[in-house]
Amino acid sequence: MAGCEAGVVASTDERVCGQVVLAFASSRAWFQGRFSTEPHRSLFATREELEDWDAEGFHKCCYGHNPLELPTFFRLTLIEQLPGTQPADWVSRGVVAMTNGDNAILQGQGFDFTTDEFLVDDEARALVAAAFPNMATQTEPLVCIGHLELHKKHFEPPATAPPAKPGVAAALWDE
């Protein structure tokens, strides 16, 4: 996406970008993320099965015919908690597609993440234990570190968004 260079952290009312750590559960069915420079923001995502790819702006023909090359889709929640406030959940209007296996690339309308480094095994477990204590029971987590850009105009504001999952924000911030 134009306007957000790797290594540069920017935050406006509409655009958030910077270095992010994403921790995927052992099942790869969900993940959590933290901005390294913006501790009041985090991410949560759950896998979503799509029946109508075209309705979400994705086309199966673009991904080849090998089932291993097909993307995994996620519905995202951007969680913001400013000092002295309750967490606010911004739920994405569309889904993001994850491709490229453990070296994850996540793309969707208003969202772009590319892995610069990924951790597995003991390194991943150590980082998860330190940064995501509520994921400590994950035996085979995957950690992707890279640059993220998202545009909040593609997310439902907290007042109108349905909850992504009960207690998501509370669980992430209860440390």
C-alpha positions, 0 to 999 in steps of 0.5 A, spaced: 500 500 500 502 506 498 504 511 503 507 506 509 514 505 508 517 499 511 520 501 518 516 507 518 511 507 524 505 511 522 498 512 525 492 517 523 485 516 525 484 512 518 491 508 517 495 504 522 502 501 520 508 499 523 512 493 525 507 487 528 508 480 531 503 475 529 502 469 534 498 463 530 495 458 534 497 451 533 491 449 529 492 456 525 485 457 526 486 464 529 492 469 531 493 474 536 498 480 534 501 486 537 504 492 534 511 493 537 511 501 537 503 502 539 502 498 545 494 500 546 493 497 539 493 489 538 489 484 533 485 478 534 483 474 528 479 468 527 479 463 521 473 464 516 470 459 511 468 462 505 462 460 500 462 465 495 470 468 494 467 473 489 463 476 494 469 478 498 473 480 492 478 473 491 478 469 485 480 461 486 483 462 479 488 466 481 491 461 486 492 455 482 489 448 483 493 445 488 489 445 495 496 447 499 496 453 495 489 456 496 489 461 502 486 461 509 481 467 510 481 470 517 476 476 520 480 481 523 478 485 529 483 491 531 483 492 538 484 499 541 485 501 548 487 508 550 489 509 557 483 510 562 478 507 557 475 500 555 477 496 549 474 498 543 473 493 538 474 495 530 471 489 526 473 488 519 468 489 514 471 484 509 476 478 510 484 477 509 487 472 505 493 468 508 498 465 503 505 463 503 505 458 508 509 459 515 512 465 511 505 468 511 502 474 507 496 477 509 492 481 504 485 484 504 481 490 502 485 495 507 490 490 510 497 488 508 502 484 512 508 481 509 513 476 514 520 479 514 522 473 519 518 467 522 519 463 528 517 456 530 519 451 536 522 453 542 523 460 539 516 461 538 514 458 544 518 463 548 516 469 545 509 467 545 510 466 553 513 473 554 508 477 549 502 473 549 501 469 556 494 467 554 496 463 549 501 459 553 498 452 552 499 452 545 504 447 543 506 449 536 505 456 535 507 460 529 510 467 530 510 472 524 514 478 525 513 483 519 510 490 517 503 491 517 498 497 514 491 497 515 486 502 513 480 503 519 475 505 514 475 498 512 473 496 519 466 497 523 467 502 528 466 499 535 459 502 536 456 498 530 460 492 530 458 486 532 462 482 537 467 478 533 468 473 539 465 474 546 471 476 551 476 477 546 478 484 548 478 483 555 482 476 554 487 480 550 488 485 555 487 481 561 495 480 563 
